[in-house]
């Protein structure tokens, strides 16, 4: 992994980061347990801690606006909207026909199905959500273990955009631009990451010594991975840049 440039950071509470995003040369991370967002500069130095209304287990920024989204604890189909000051401004319930209510795995102490560092929600719980823009129209990408769906901003399901293979589960799916998407999946103990840009797809298998917690789209048109090491050590590693996908081995 020495060939990879990365930023390592440790949360002040020594919990594992389950979510992170990059914005304005800062890293914002959450642990899914405490009502806090931890802020770091690019070298991994902690600079601030923001208080939130609830724990967030998946925090994402939208590349074309200051709007952010987050998933909370035990709200299976609920996507929260966060403004540029990290204040919660509302939420939308995604159409449950794309997935039934299940216990989540967000660190809250409920009866969760946990696969390593990947928090799954049984067969159908919402595990990821983000915003995208298609033909100048904003949509929500909602991700479940077996499928990723496109929803309108009122939470109504529009279409299915990705379906997992037999024996495979999705853990991330991001669609930051109409011509770019990336997802991570597990099949047994094999972790695969796929990136498609302008119709050209690449896939790679992650080495068994690394734990991928989240895929992250950065402001400079790169995709990074939030990786965990020995629980408390969190690493932000660029895995897709200049049209090339490379994972740590």
FIKOLZA-1660 file (N, C-alpha, C; in steps of 0.1 Angstrom, whole numbers, plus 5000, padded with zeros to 4 digits):
% residues 249
   i   px   py   pz ch aa at
   1 5008 4988 5000  A  X  N
   1 5000 5000 5000  A  X CA
   1 5009 5013 5000  A  X  C
   2 5022 5011 5001  A  X  N
   2 5031 5023 5001  A  X CA
   2 5030 5031 4988  A  X  C
   3 5024 5025 4977  A  X  N
   3 5023 5032 4965  A  X CA
   3 5011 5042 4965  A  X  C
   4 5003 5041 4975  A  X  N
   4 4991 5049 4976  A  X CA
   4 4993 5061 4985  A  X  C
   5 4989 5072 4981  A  X  N
   5 4989 5084 4989  A  X CA
   5 4976 5084 4997  A  X  C
   6 4977 5086 5010  A  X  N
   6 4965 5085 5018  A  X CA
   6 4966 5095 5030  A  X  C
   7 4955 5098 5036  A  X  N
   7 4954 5106 5048  A  X CA
   7 4948 5097 5059  A  X  C
   8 4956 5096 5070  A  X  N
   8 4951 5088 5081  A  X CA
   8 4946 5097 5092  A  X  C
   9 4935 5093 5098  A  X  N
   9 4930 5101 5110  A  X CA
   9 4923 5092 5120  A  X  C
  10 4923 5097 5132  A  X  N
  10 4916 5089 5143  A  X CA
  10 4906 5098 5149  A  X  C
  11 4894 5093 5151  A  X  N
  11 4883 5101 5158  A  X CA
  11 4887 5104 5172  A  X  C
  12 4884 5116 5177  A  X  N
  12 4888 5119 5191  A  X CA
  12 4882 5109 5201  A  X  C
  13 4871 5103 5198  A  X  N
  13 4865 5093 5208  A  X CA
  13 4870 5079 5206  A  X  C
  14 4879 5077 5196  A  X  N
  14 4886 5064 5193  A  X CA
  14 4876 5054 5187  A  X  C
  15 4864 5058 5183  A  X  N
  15 4855 5050 5175  A  X CA
  15 4860 5048 5161  A  X  C
  16 4855 5038 5154  A  X  N
  16 4857 5037 5140  A  X CA
  16 4849 5047 5132  A  X  C
  17 4854 5053 5122  A  X  N
  17 4846 5061 5113  A  X CA
  17 4839 5052 5103  A  X  C
  18 4825 5053 5103  A  X  N
  18 4817 5046 5094  A  X CA
  18 4814 5054 5081  A  X  C
  19 4816 5067 5082  A  X  N
  19 4812 5076 5071  A  X CA
  19 4822 5088 5071  A  X  C
  20 4825 5092 5059  A  X  N
  20 4833 5104 5057  A  X CA
  20 4830 5111 5044  A  X  C
  21 4833 5124 5043  A  X  N
  21 4832 5131 5031  A  X CA
  21 4843 5142 5030  A  X  C
  22 4845 5147 5018  A  X  N
  22 4856 5157 5016  A  X CA
  22 4849 5169 5011  A  X  C
  23 4852 5181 5017  A  X  N
  23 4846 5193 5012  A  X CA
  23 4854 5205 5017  A  X  C
  24 4857 5214 5008  A  X  N
  24 4865 5226 5011  A  X CA
  24 4878 5223 5019  A  X  C
  25 4885 5213 5013  A  X  N
  25 4898 5209 5019  A  X CA
  25 4897 5204 5034  A  X  C
  26 4885 5199 5037  A  X  N
  26 4883 5193 5050  A  X CA
  26 4877 5179 5049  A  X  C
  27 4880 5171 5059  A  X  N
  27 4874 5158 5060  A  X CA
  27 4864 5158 5071  A  X  C
  28 4851 5154 5068  A  X  N
  28 4841 5153 5079  A  X CA
  28 4837 5139 5081  A  X  C
  29 4838 5134 5093  A  X  N
  29 4836 5120 5096  A  X CA
  29 4826 5118 5107  A  X  C
  30 4819 5107 5106  A  X  N
  30 4809 5103 5117  A  X CA
  30 4812 5088 5121  A  X  C
  31 4807 5085 5133  A  X  N
  31 4809 5071 5138  A  X CA
  31 4796 5063 5138  A  X  C
  32 4784 5070 5135  A  X  N
  32 4771 5063 5136  A  X CA
  32 4766 5061 5150  A  X  C
  33 4773 5065 5160  A  X  N
  33 4770 5063 5174  A  X CA
  33 4767 5076 5181  A  X  C
  34 4776 5085 5180  A  X  N
  34 4775 5098 5187  A  X CA
  34 4769 5109 5178  A  X  C
  35 4762 5118 5184  A  X  N
  35 4756 5129 5177  A  X CA
  35 4767 5140 5173  A  X  C
  36 4776 5136 5165  A  X  N
  36 4788 5145 5162  A  X CA
  36 4793 5143 5148  A  X  C
  37 4798 5153 5143  A  X  N
  37 4806 5153 5130  A  X CA
  37 4820 5158 5134  A  X  C
  38 4830 5150 5131  A  X  N
  38 4844 5153 5134  A  X CA
  38 4851 5159 5122  A  X  C
  39 4858 5170 5123  A  X  N
  39 4864 5177 5112  A  X CA
  39 4879 5176 5113  A  X  C
  40 4885 5173 5101  A  X  N
  40 4900 5172 5100  A  X CA
  40 4905 5180 5088  A  X  C
  41 4917 5184 5089  A  X  N
  41 4924 5190 5078  A  X CA
  41 4930 5179 5070  A  X  C
  42 4937 5183 5058  A  X  N
  42 4941 5173 5049  A  X CA
  42 4952 5164 5054  A  X  C
  43 4959 5168 5064  A  X  N
  43 4970 5159 5070  A  X CA
  43 4964 5150 5081  A  X  C
  44 4951 5150 5083  A  X  N
  44 4945 5141 5093  A  X CA
  44 4944 5147 5107  A  X  C
  45 4948 5160 5109  A  X  N
  45 4948 5167 5122  A  X CA
  45 4933 5171 5125  A  X  C
  46 4928 5167 5137  A  X  N
  46 4915 5171 5141  A  X CA
  46 4914 5185 5144  A  X  C
  47 4904 5192 5139  A  X  N
  47 4903 5207 5142  A  X CA
  47 4890 5211 5148  A  X  C
  48 4880 5203 5147  A  X  N
  48 4867 5207 5153  A  X CA
  48 4857 5195 5154  A  X  C
  49 4848 5197 5163  A  X  N
  49 4837 5187 5164  A  X CA
  49 4824 5194 5164  A  X  C
  50 4815 5190 5155  A  X  N
  50 4802 5197 5153  A  X CA
  50 4791 5188 5160  A  X  C
  51 4782 5194 5167  A  X  N
  51 4771 5186 5173  A  X CA
  51 4759 5185 5163  A  X  C
  52 4753 5174 5163  A  X  N
  52 4742 5171 5154  A  X CA
  52 4730 5167 5162  A  X  C
  53 4718 5167 5155  A  X  N
  53 4706 5163 5161  A  X CA
  53 4705 5148 5164  A  X  C
  54 4713 5140 5157  A  X  N
  54 4712 5125 5158  A  X CA
  54 4726 5120 5153  A  X  C
  55 4728 5107 5156  A  X  N
  55 4740 5101 5149  A  X CA
  55 4738 5099 5134  A  X  C
  56 4748 5101 5126  A  X  N
  56 4747 5098 5112  A  X CA
  56 4756 5087 5108  A  X  C
  57 4751 5077 5101  A  X  N
  57 4759 5066 5097  A  X CA
  57 4763 5066 5082  A  X  C
  58 4758 5076 5075  A  X  N
  58 4762 5078 5061  A  X CA
  58 4760 5093 5057  A  X  C
  59 4771 5100 5056  A  X  N
  59 4771 5114 5053  A  X CA
  59 4777 5117 5039  A  X  C
  60 4769 5124 5031  A  X  N
  60 4774 5126 5017  A  X CA
  60 4771 5140 5013  A  X  C
  61 4781 5145 5005  A  X  N
  61 4779 5159 4999  A  X CA
  61 4775 5157 4984  A  X  C
  62 4768 5168 4979  A  X  N
  62 4764 5168 4965  A  X CA
  62 4773 5177 4958  A  X  C
  63 4779 5173 4947  A  X  N
  63 4790 5180 4941  A  X CA
  63 4786 5193 4935  A  X  C
  64 4774 5196 4931  A  X  N
  64 4770 5208 4925  A  X CA
  64 4763 5218 4934  A  X  C
  65 4761 5215 4946  A  X  N
  65 4755 5224 4956  A  X CA
  65 4761 5222 4970  A  X  C
  66 4757 5230 4979  A  X  N
  66 4762 5228 4993  A  X CA
  66 4753 5218 5001  A  X  C
  67 4743 5213 4994  A  X  N
  67 4734 5204 5001  A  X CA
  67 4741 5191 5004  A  X  C
  68 4738 5185 5016  A  X  N
  68 4743 5172 5020  A  X CA
  68 4732 5163 5024  A  X  C
  69 4734 5150 5023  A  X  N
  69 4724 5140 5028  A  X CA
  69 4731 5132 5039  A  X  C
  70 4722 5126 5047  A  X  N
  70 4727 5117 5057  A  X CA
  70 4716 5106 5060  A  X  C
  71 4721 5095 5065  A  X  N
  71 4712 5085 5070  A  X CA
  71 4714 5085 5085  A  X  C
  72 4703 5083 5092  A  X  N
  72 4703 5083 5107  A  X CA
  72 4703 5069 5113  A  X  C
  73 4700 5068 5125  A  X  N
  73 4699 5056 5132  A  X CA
  73 4685 5051 5133  A  X  C
  74 4683 5038 5128  A  X  N
  74 4670 5032 5130  A  X CA
  74 4658 5039 5122  A  X  C
  75 4662 5046 5111  A  X  N
  75 4652 5052 5102  A  X CA
  75 4654 5046 5089  A  X  C
  76 4648 5034 5086  A  X  N
  76 4652 5026 5075  A  X CA
  76 4652 5033 5061  A  X  C
  77 4641 5040 5059  A  X  N
  77 4640 5046 5045  A  X CA
  77 4641 5062 5046  A  X  C
  78 4646 5067 5057  A  X  N
  78 4646 5082 5058  A  X CA
  78 4659 5087 5054  A  X  C
  79 4659 5098 5046  A  X  N
  79 4671 5105 5041  A  X CA
  79 4670 5119 5046  A  X  C
  80 4680 5123 5054  A  X  N
  80 4680 5137 5060  A  X CA
  80 4688 5146 5051  A  X  C
  81 4683 5159 5050  A  X  N
  81 4690 5169 5042  A  X CA
  81 4697 5179 5052  A  X  C
  82 4710 5181 5049  A  X  N
  82 4718 5189 5058  A  X CA
  82 4723 5201 5050  A  X  C
  83 4723 5213 5056  A  X  N
  83 4727 5225 5048  A  X CA
  83 4742 5228 5050  A  X  C
  84 4747 5239 5044  A  X  N
  84 4761 5241 5044  A  X CA
  84 4767 5244 5057  A  X  C
  85 4758 5247 5067  A  X  N
  85 4762 5249 5081  A  X CA
  85 4761 5236 5089  A  X  C
  86 4758 5225 5083  A  X  N
  86 4757 5212 5089  A  X CA
  86 4745 5212 5099  A  X  C
  87 4734 5220 5095  A  X  N
  87 4722 5219 5102  A  X CA
  87 4712 5211 5095  A  X  C
  88 4704 5203 5102  A  X  N
  88 4694 5194 5096  A  X CA
  88 4682 5203 5091  A  X  C
  89 4678 5202 5079  A  X  N
  89 4668 5210 5073  A  X CA
  89 4655 5202 5069  A  X  C
  90 4655 5190 5071  A  X  N
  90 4643 5182 5068  A  X CA
  90 4647 5168 5064  A  X  C
  91 4637 5160 5059  A  X  N
  91 4640 5146 5055  A  X CA
  91 4629 5142 5045  A  X  C
  92 4632 5131 5039  A  X  N
  92 4622 5125 5030  A  X CA
  92 4622 5110 5033  A  X  C
  93 4610 5104 5032  A  X  N
  93 4609 5089 5034  A  X CA
  93 4609 5083 5020  A  X  C
  94 4618 5074 5017  A  X  N
  94 4619 5067 5004  A  X CA
  94 4608 5057 5003  A  X  C
  95 4602 5055 4991  A  X  N
  95 4592 5046 4989  A  X CA
  95 4596 5032 4994  A  X  C
  96 4589 5027 5003  A  X  N
  96 4593 5014 5009  A  X CA
  96 4590 5002 5000  A  X  C
  97 4584 5004 4989  A  X  N
  97 4583 4992 4980  A  X CA
  97 4596 4988 4974  A  X  C
  98 4607 4996 4976  A  X  N
  98 4620 4992 4971  A  X CA
  98 4627 4985 4982  A  X  C
  99 4621 4983 4994  A  X  N
  99 4627 4976 5005  A  X CA
  99 4618 4976 5017  A  X  C
 100 4617 4965 5024  A  X  N
 100 4609 4965 5036  A  X CA
 100 4616 4969 5048  A  X  C
 101 4609 4973 5058  A  X  N
 101 4615 4978 5071  A  X CA
 101 4622 4966 5078  A  X  C
 102 4635 4969 5082  A  X  N
 102 4643 4959 5089  A  X CA
 102 4651 4967 5100  A  X  C
 103 4657 4959 5109  A  X  N
 103 4666 4966 5118  A  X CA
 103 4678 4970 5111  A  X  C
 104 4683 4982 5114  A  X  N
 104 4695 4987 5107  A  X CA
 104 4708 4983 5115  A  X  C
 105 4719 4985 5109  A  X  N
 105 4732 4981 5115  A  X CA
 105 4740 4993 5118  A  X  C
 106 4735 5003 5124  A  X  N
 106 4742 5016 5124  A  X CA
 106 4749 5019 5137  A  X  C
 107 4751 5009 5145  A  X  N
 107 4758 5011 5158  A  X CA
 107 4750 5015 5169  A  X  C
 108 4737 5014 5168  A  X  N
 108 4728 5019 5179  A  X CA
 108 4724 5009 5189  A  X  C
 109 4729 4996 5188  A  X  N
 109 4726 4986 5197  A  X CA
 109 4714 4978 5194  A  X  C
 110 4707 4980 5183  A  X  N
 110 4696 4972 5179  A  X CA
 110 4701 4958 5173  A  X  C
 111 4692 4950 5170  A  X  N
 111 4695 4936 5165  A  X CA
 111 4699 4937 5150  A  X  C
 112 4713 4939 5148  A  X  N
 112 4717 4942 5135  A  X CA
 112 4725 4930 5129  A  X  C
 113 4724 4929 5116  A  X  N
 113 4732 4919 5109  A  X CA
 113 4744 4926 5104  A  X  C
 114 4756 4923 5109  A  X  N
 114 4768 4930 5107  A  X CA
 114 4778 4921 5099  A  X  C
 115 4783 4925 5088  A  X  N
 115 4793 4918 5080  A  X CA
 115 4806 4925 5080  A  X  C
 116 4815 4922 5090  A  X  N
 116 4828 4929 5091  A  X CA
 116 4825 4943 5095  A  X  C
 117 4831 4952 5088  A  X  N
 117 4829 4967 5090  A  X CA
 117 4817 4972 5082  A  X  C
 118 4811 4963 5074  A  X  N
 118 4800 4967 5065  A  X CA
 118 4787 4965 5073  A  X  C
 119 4779 4975 5075  A  X  N
 119 4767 4975 5082  A  X CA
 119 4755 4972 5073  A  X  C
 120 4750 4960 5073  A  X  N
 120 4739 4956 5064  A  X CA
 120 4726 4956 5072  A  X  C
 121 4715 4957 5065  A  X  N
 121 4702 4957 5072  A  X CA
 121 4694 4945 5068  A  X  C
 122 4698 4933 5071  A  X  N
 122 4691 4922 5066  A  X CA
 122 4690 4921 5051  A  X  C
 123 4678 4918 5046  A  X  N
 123 4677 4917 5031  A  X CA
 123 4674 4930 5024  A  X  C
 124 4667 4939 5031  A  X  N
 124 4661 4950 5023  A  X CA
 124 4663 4964 5029  A  X  C
 125 4671 4966 5040  A  X  N
 125 4672 4979 5047  A  X CA
 125 4680 4988 5038  A  X  C
 126 4677 5001 5039  A  X  N
 126 4684 5012 5032  A  X CA
 126 4698 5013 5038  A  X  C
 127 4709 5012 5030  A  X  N
 127 4723 5012 5035  A  X CA
 127 4730 5024 5030  A  X  C
 128 4725 5031 5020  A  X  N
 128 4733 5042 5014  A  X CA
 128 4723 5051 5007  A  X  C
 129 4726 5064 5006  A  X  N
 129 4717 5073 4999  A  X CA
 129 4726 5086 4995  A  X  C
 130 4723 5091 4983  A  X  N
 130 4730 5103 4979  A  X CA
 130 4722 5110 4969  A  X  C
 131 4726 5122 4965  A  X  N
 131 4719 5130 4955  A  X CA
 131 4726 5129 4941  A  X  C
 132 4719 5130 4931  A  X  N
 132 4724 5130 4917  A  X CA
 132 4716 5139 4909  A  X  C
 133 4721 5143 4897  A  X  N
 133 4714 5151 4887  A  X CA
 133 4714 5144 4874  A  X  C
 134 4702 5142 4868  A  X  N
 134 4701 5136 4855  A  X CA
 134 4692 5145 4847  A  X  C
 135 4697 5149 4835  A  X  N
 135 4689 5158 4826  A  X CA
 135 4684 5170 4834  A  X  C
 136 4693 5176 4842  A  X  N
 136 4690 5188 4850  A  X CA
 136 4680 5186 4860  A  X  C
 137 4677 5174 4864  A  X  N
 137 4667 5171 4874  A  X CA
 137 4673 5164 4886  A  X  C
 138 4671 5168 4898  A  X  N
 138 4677 5162 4910  A  X CA
 138 4669 5150 4914  A  X  C
 139 4677 5139 4918  A  X  N
 139 4671 5127 4923  A  X CA
 139 4679 5122 4935  A  X  C
 140 4673 5112 4942  A  X  N
 140 4680 5106 4953  A  X CA
 140 4683 5091 4948  A  X  C
 141 4695 5087 4951  A  X  N
 141 4699 5073 4948  A  X CA
 141 4698 5066 4961  A  X  C
 142 4689 5057 4962  A  X  N
 142 4688 5049 4975  A  X CA
 142 4693 5035 4972  A  X  C
 143 4701 5030 4981  A  X  N
 143 4708 5017 4980  A  X CA
 143 4704 5007 4990  A  X  C
 144 4700 4996 4986  A  X  N
 144 4697 4984 4994  A  X CA
 144 4706 4973 4991  A  X  C
 145 4707 4963 5000  A  X  N
 145 4717 4952 4997  A  X CA
 145 4716 4945 4983  A  X  C
 146 4704 4944 4978  A  X  N
 146 4702 4937 4965  A  X CA
 146 4700 4947 4953  A  X  C
 147 4697 4960 4956  A  X  N
 147 4693 4968 4945  A  X CA
 147 4696 4983 4948  A  X  C
 148 4699 4991 4938  A  X  N
 148 4700 5005 4939  A  X CA
 148 4688 5011 4931  A  X  C
 149 4681 5021 4937  A  X  N
 149 4670 5027 4930  A  X CA
 149 4671 5042 4929  A  X  C
 150 4664 5047 4919  A  X  N
 150 4664 5062 4917  A  X CA
 150 4650 5067 4922  A  X  C
 151 4651 5077 4931  A  X  N
 151 4638 5083 4937  A  X CA
 151 4637 5097 4933  A  X  C
 152 4625 5102 4932  A  X  N
 152 4624 5117 4931  A  X CA
 152 4626 5123 4944  A  X  C
 153 4626 5137 4945  A  X  N
 153 4629 5144 4957  A  X CA
 153 4618 5143 4968  A  X  C
 154 4606 5137 4964  A  X  N
 154 4596 5134 4973  A  X CA
 154 4596 5120 4979  A  X  C
 155 4606 5112 4974  A  X  N
 155 4608 5099 4979  A  X CA
 155 4601 5088 4971  A  X  C
 156 4595 5092 4960  A  X  N
 156 4588 5082 4951  A  X CA
 156 4598 5075 4942  A  X  C
 157 4597 5062 4942  A  X  N
 157 4606 5054 4934  A  X CA
 157 4604 5056 4919  A  X  C
 158 4614 5059 4912  A  X  N
 158 4613 5062 4897  A  X CA
 158 4617 5049 4889  A  X  C
 159 4629 5044 4893  A  X  N
 159 4634 5032 4885  A  X CA
 159 4645 5025 4893  A  X  C
 160 4647 5013 4889  A  X  N
 160 4659 5006 4895  A  X CA
 160 4671 5008 4886  A  X  C
 161 4682 5011 4892  A  X  N
 161 4694 5014 4884  A  X CA
 161 4705 5004 4885  A  X  C
 162 4704 4995 4895  A  X  N
 162 4715 4985 4897  A  X CA
 162 4709 4973 4904  A  X  C
 163 4712 4961 4900  A  X  N
 163 4707 4949 4906  A  X CA
 163 4719 4940 4909  A  X  C
 164 4720 4936 4922  A  X  N
 164 4731 4927 4926  A  X CA
 164 4729 4913 4920  A  X  C
 165 4741 4906 4917  A  X  N
 165 4740 4893 4912  A  X CA
 165 4736 4883 4923  A  X  C
 166 4733 4871 4919  A  X  N
 166 4730 4861 4929  A  X CA
 166 4741 4859 4939  A  X  C
 167 4739 4859 4951  A  X  N
 167 4749 4857 4962  A  X CA
 167 4757 4869 4964  A  X  C
 168 4754 4881 4958  A  X  N
 168 4761 4893 4959  A  X CA
 168 4753 4903 4967  A  X  C
 169 4759 4912 4975  A  X  N
 169 4752 4923 4981  A  X CA
 169 4759 4936 4978  A  X  C
 170 4751 4947 4976  A  X  N
 170 4757 4960 4974  A  X CA
 170 4760 4967 4988  A  X  C
 171 4771 4974 4989  A  X  N
 171 4774 4981 5001  A  X CA
 171 4775 4996 4998  A  X  C
 172 4777 5000 4986  A  X  N
 172 4778 5015 4982  A  X CA
 172 4773 5016 4968  A  X  C
 173 4767 5027 4964  A  X  N
 173 4765 5030 4951  A  X CA
 173 4764 5045 4950  A  X  C
 174 4773 5052 4942  A  X  N
 174 4773 5066 4940  A  X CA
 174 4771 5069 4926  A  X  C
 175 4764 5080 4923  A  X  N
 175 4761 5084 4909  A  X CA
 175 4763 5099 4908  A  X  C
 176 4775 5104 4911  A  X  N
 176 4776 5119 4912  A  X CA
 176 4774 5127 4900  A  X  C
 177 4775 5121 4888  A  X  N
 177 4772 5127 4876  A  X CA
 177 4765 5117 4867  A  X  C
 178 4758 5123 4857  A  X  N
 178 4751 5114 4848  A  X CA
 178 4759 5104 4841  A  X  C
 179 4772 5108 4838  A  X  N
 179 4781 5099 4831  A  X CA
 179 4791 5091 4840  A  X  C
 180 4789 5092 4853  A  X  N
 180 4798 5085 4862  A  X CA
 180 4790 5078 4874  A  X  C
 181 4793 5066 4876  A  X  N
 181 4788 5059 4888  A  X CA
 181 4798 5049 4893  A  X  C
 182 4797 5046 4905  A  X  N
 182 4807 5036 4911  A  X CA
 182 4799 5028 4922  A  X  C
 183 4802 5016 4924  A  X  N
 183 4796 5008 4935  A  X CA
 183 4806 4998 4940  A  X  C
 184 4803 4994 4952  A  X  N
 184 4811 4983 4959  A  X CA
 184 4801 4972 4962  A  X  C
 185 4806 4960 4961  A  X  N
 185 4798 4948 4964  A  X CA
 185 4806 4937 4971  A  X  C
 186 4799 4929 4978  A  X  N
 186 4805 4917 4984  A  X CA
 186 4798 4904 4979  A  X  C
 187 4807 4894 4976  A  X  N
 187 4802 4881 4972  A  X CA
 187 4810 4871 4980  A  X  C
 188 4804 4866 4991  A  X  N
 188 4812 4858 5000  A  X CA
 188 4822 4867 5007  A  X  C
 189 4835 4864 5007  A  X  N
 189 4845 4873 5013  A  X CA
 189 4852 4882 5002  A  X  C
 190 4847 4882 4990  A  X  N
 190 4854 4889 4979  A  X CA
 190 4847 4903 4978  A  X  C
 191 4855 4913 4979  A  X  N
 191 4850 4927 4978  A  X CA
 191 4855 4932 4964  A  X  C
 192 4845 4937 4956  A  X  N
 192 4847 4942 4943  A  X CA
 192 4843 4957 4942  A  X  C
 193 4851 4965 4936  A  X  N
 193 4847 4979 4933  A  X CA
 193 4846 4981 4918  A  X  C
 194 4836 4987 4913  A  X  N
 194 4834 4990 4899  A  X CA
 194 4831 5004 4897  A  X  C
 195 4838 5010 4887  A  X  N
 195 4836 5024 4883  A  X CA
 195 4833 5025 4868  A  X  C
 196 4823 5032 4865  A  X  N
 196 4820 5034 4851  A  X CA
 196 4819 5049 4848  A  X  C
 197 4827 5053 4838  A  X  N
 197 4827 5067 4834  A  X CA
 197 4826 5068 4819  A  X  C
 198 4817 5076 4814  A  X  N
 198 4814 5077 4799  A  X CA
 198 4813 5064 4793  A  X  C
 199 4806 5054 4799  A  X  N
 199 4803 5041 4793  A  X CA
 199 4815 5031 4794  A  X  C
 200 4826 5035 4800  A  X  N
 200 4838 5026 4801  A  X CA
 200 4838 5021 4816  A  X  C
 201 4837 5008 4818  A  X  N
 201 4837 5003 4831  A  X CA
 201 4850 4996 4835  A  X  C
 202 4853 4997 4848  A  X  N
 202 4865 4990 4853  A  X CA
 202 4861 4984 4866  A  X  C
 203 4866 4972 4869  A  X  N
 203 4864 4965 4882  A  X CA
 203 4877 4960 4888  A  X  C
 204 4878 4960 4901  A  X  N
 204 4890 4955 4908  A  X CA
 204 4886 4949 4921  A  X  C
 205 4893 4939 4925  A  X  N
 205 4891 4932 4938  A  X CA
 205 4900 4938 4949  A  X  C
 206 4894 4941 4960  A  X  N
 206 4902 4946 4971  A  X CA
 206 4910 4935 4978  A  X  C
 207 4922 4938 4982  A  X  N
 207 4930 4929 4989  A  X CA
 207 4924 4926 5003  A  X  C
 208 4926 4913 5008  A  X  N
 208 4919 4909 5020  A  X CA
 208 4924 4916 5032  A  X  C
 209 4936 4923 5032  A  X  N
 209 4941 4930 5043  A  X CA
 209 4935 4944 5045  A  X  C
 210 4925 4947 5037  A  X  N
 210 4920 4961 5038  A  X CA
 210 4905 4960 5039  A  X  C
 211 4899 4969 5047  A  X  N
 211 4885 4970 5049  A  X CA
 211 4879 4983 5044  A  X  C
 212 4871 4982 5034  A  X  N
 212 4865 4994 5028  A  X CA
 212 4851 4997 5035  A  X  C
 213 4850 5009 5040  A  X  N
 213 4838 5013 5047  A  X CA
 213 4829 5022 5039  A  X  C
 214 4835 5029 5029  A  X  N
 214 4826 5038 5021  A  X CA
 214 4834 5043 5009  A  X  C
 215 4826 5045 4998  A  X  N
 215 4832 5051 4986  A  X CA
 215 4828 5066 4987  A  X  C
 216 4837 5075 4982  A  X  N
 216 4835 5089 4984  A  X CA
 216 4839 5096 4971  A  X  C
 217 4831 5105 4966  A  X  N
 217 4834 5113 4955  A  X CA
 217 4840 5126 4959  A  X  C
 218 4851 5130 4954  A  X  N
 218 4858 5142 4958  A  X CA
 218 4856 5154 4948  A  X  C
 219 4859 5166 4953  A  X  N
 219 4857 5178 4945  A  X CA
 219 4865 5178 4932  A  X  C
 220 4876 5171 4932  A  X  N
 220 4885 5171 4920  A  X CA
 220 4882 5160 4910  A  X  C
 221 4870 5155 4910  A  X  N
 221 4866 5144 4901  A  X CA
 221 4873 5131 4904  A  X  C
 222 4877 5128 4916  A  X  N
 222 4883 5116 4920  A  X CA
 222 4873 5108 4929  A  X  C
 223 4876 5095 4930  A  X  N
 223 4868 5087 4940  A  X CA
 223 4878 5081 4950  A  X  C
 224 4875 5083 4962  A  X  N
 224 4883 5079 4973  A  X CA
 224 4876 5068 4980  A  X  C
 225 4883 5060 4988  A  X  N
 225 4878 5050 4997  A  X CA
 225 4881 5054 5011  A  X  C
 226 4871 5052 5020  A  X  N
 226 4873 5053 5034  A  X CA
 226 4876 5039 5039  A  X  C
 227 4889 5036 5043  A  X  N
 227 4893 5023 5047  A  X CA
 227 4896 5023 5062  A  X  C
 228 4893 5011 5068  A  X  N
 228 4896 5010 5082  A  X CA
 228 4907 5000 5084  A  X  C
 229 4915 5003 5095  A  X  N
 229 4926 4994 5099  A  X CA
 229 4927 4993 5114  A  X  C
 230 4926 4981 5119  A  X  N
 230 4926 4979 5133  A  X CA
 230 4916 4987 5141  A  X  C
 231 4904 4989 5135  A  X  N
 231 4893 4995 5140  A  X CA
 231 4894 5011 5141  A  X  C
 232 4904 5016 5149  A  X  N
 232 4904 5030 5151  A  X CA
 232 4911 5038 5141  A  X  C
 233 4919 5032 5132  A  X  N
 233 4927 5039 5122  A  X CA
 233 4919 5040 5109  A  X  C
 234 4916 5052 5105  A  X  N
 234 4908 5055 5093  A  X CA
 234 4917 5061 5083  A  X  C
 235 4916 5056 5070  A  X  N
 235 4924 5061 5060  A  X CA
 235 4916 5065 5048  A  X  C
 236 4918 5076 5042  A  X  N
 236 4912 5081 5030  A  X CA
 236 4922 5079 5019  A  X  C
 237 4919 5070 5009  A  X  N
 237 4928 5066 4999  A  X CA
 237 4922 5069 4985  A  X  C
 238 4928 5076 4976  A  X  N
 238 4923 5078 4963  A  X CA
 238 4924 5065 4955  A  X  C
 239 4913 5060 4949  A  X  N
 239 4913 5048 4942  A  X CA
 239 4909 5049 4927  A  X  C
 240 4904 5061 4924  A  X  N
 240 4901 5063 4910  A  X CA
 240 4904 5078 4906  A  X  C
 241 4914 5079 4898  A  X  N
 241 4918 5092 4893  A  X CA
 241 4924 5091 4879  A  X  C
 242 4921 5102 4871  A  X  N
 242 4926 5102 4857  A  X CA
 242 4921 5090 4849  A  X  C
 243 4909 5086 4853  A  X  N
 243 4902 5075 4845  A  X CA
 243 4908 5061 4849  A  X  C
 244 4915 5059 4859  A  X  N
 244 4922 5046 4863  A  X CA
 244 4917 5042 4877  A  X  C
 245 4912 5030 4878  A  X  N
 245 4908 5024 4891  A  X CA
 245 4920 5015 4896  A  X  C
 246 4924 5018 4908  A  X  N
 246 4934 5009 4914  A  X CA
 246 4931 5008 4929  A  X  C
 247 4930 4996 4934  A  X  N
 247 4927 4993 4948  A  X CA
 247 4939 4988 4956  A  X  C
 248 4940 4991 4969  A  X  N
 248 4951 4985 4977  A  X CA
 248 4951 4970 4977  A  X  C
 249 4962 4964 4977  A  X  N
 249 4963 4949 4977  A  X CA
 249 4969 4944 4990  A  X  C
% end
